[in-house]
Amino acid sequence: MSAAITADALAKHYRLYRQPMDALKELVLRRRRHEQLRVLHDVSFSLDAGDTLGVIGENGAGKSTLLKLLAGTLHPSSGGLKVSGRVSAILELGNGFHPEFNGIENVRLGCALLGLSAQETEVALPGIIEFSELGDAVYRPVKTYSSGMYVRLAFSLVTAVDPDVLVIDEALSVGDIYFQKKSLDRIREFIDKGKTVVFCSHNLYQVKTLCRRCLWLDHGKLRMIGDASEVVDSYMDAMRERAKAAETEDAPLVEHAAGASFLRAEFADASRSDYVRGERLAMTIDIDPGRVVEARELHVGVVIMRNDNIHVYGVSTLIDDQALATGEDGMIHLIYELPELSLLSGLYSFYLYLLDDSGVHVMDKRENVLPFRVRHSGDEVGVVRLPHRWRVIERASGTP
């Protein structure tokens, strides 16, 4: 399959002058008077015709710059870029619209810029106006439009010219819910027709749902590219780790009691820490009861935490009425098992607490141990998959 987009070491930088006169002085004196701001660093990737690519990253990561390069509104500072076929893009809000022209005049101007002839424009015009649902507002100057009206007109225009490559920035987020759904339905139609789509959004659910592949930019550099679900999950993991690091620089100190204490905690399958939802996960826990006379006077609490400090689940042997006992070596050996993981994608870890028989006093603890990753292939969102079912019922008219 031929490539619709090929980027080879794509880079973009800008010259920053302290004052406008410095640009003239630099030209005349042949002496550098600017600083260079690099917003995109050696980004390389290819996208097959008919494929869908999501672009994600934090603000300032270079996403909009990359999309402008793909749309042809910017030229790269270095590297190569080849985009095959007609490209249509919606980037900044109202980009390309003349504020004094009305909606129809701007549509005609936009169609001309996209390469349509006057005859083709007149054929496309009714459909564009109808899809935008702006009514009589199309006869008003666009400077009087709200942000939502800008988006309606811009999206109707760029998707009406039957492009080979459709590039969409975050602009759809400012539209109302009804038009967002209508726009996403049209994007799906393009995908079904085998068009190439590049979709940039902070709505990661939409990226996972619409796109087969995903590209993650981090400070202008390509951090990861691949399957959309895997890239989005990795990005979310990284954002949660960053938020957690911002809250505290050091992991909590482990307090050891003079008596009973944890000796060891490890996965039953020590060779792995990556799991898929539905798989079995088991952890072995070894405890030194110390001076405790009876093992049944001890209890173990287990808490699962996600890496953004979301408290997922906690339970203890006291809650489950599970008595502990010492083995032949005088130690306590315990297995904590999750027969079928119900967790959704994310990074998690265990917090272990050794409790007295009241379940209140903490004799020893191990926090943020045995980190593990969970992946799931579906589009469900949240922390866990809850067992559920749907039923469609019919009620006679007038009944509650």
Sequence and secondary structure as in RCSB ss.txt:
>XXXX:A:sequence
MSAAITADALAKHYRLYRQPMDALKELVLRRRRHEQLRVLHDVSFSLDAGDTLGVIGENGAGKSTLLKLLAGTLH
PSSGGLKVSGRVSAILELGNGFHPEFNGIENVRLGCALLGLSAQETEVALPGIIEFSELGDAVYRPVKTYSSGMY
VRLAFSLVTAVDPDVLVIDEALSVGDIYFQKKSLDRIREFIDKGKTVVFCSHNLYQVKTLCRRCLWLDHGKLRMI
GDASEVVDSYMDAMRERAKAAETEDAPLVEHAAGASFLRAEFADASRSDYVRGERLAMTIDIDPGRVVEARELHV
GVVIMRNDNIHVYGVSTLIDDQALATGEDGMIHLIYELPELSLLSGLYSFYLYLLDDSGVHVMDKRENVLPFRVR
HSGDEVGVVRLPHRWRVIERASGTP
>XXXX:A:secstr
  EEEEEEEEEEEEEE SSTHHHHHHHHH     EEEEEEEEEEEEEETT EEEEE  TTSSHHHHHHHHHTSS 
 SEEEEEE S EEEE STTTT  TTSBHHHHHHHHHHHTT  HHHHHHHHHHHHHHHT GGGGGSBGGG  HHHH
HHHHHHHHTTS  SEEEE GGGGGS HHHHHHHHHHHHHHHHTT EEEEE S HHHHHHH SEEEEEETTEEEEE
EEHHHHHHHHHHHHHHHHHHHH SS     B SSSEEEEEEESSTT  EEETTS EEEEEEEE TT S GGG EE
EEEEEETT  EEEEEETTTTT    B TTS EEEEEEESS  B SEEEEEEEEEE TTS SEEEEEEEEEEEEEE
  S   SSB            TT  
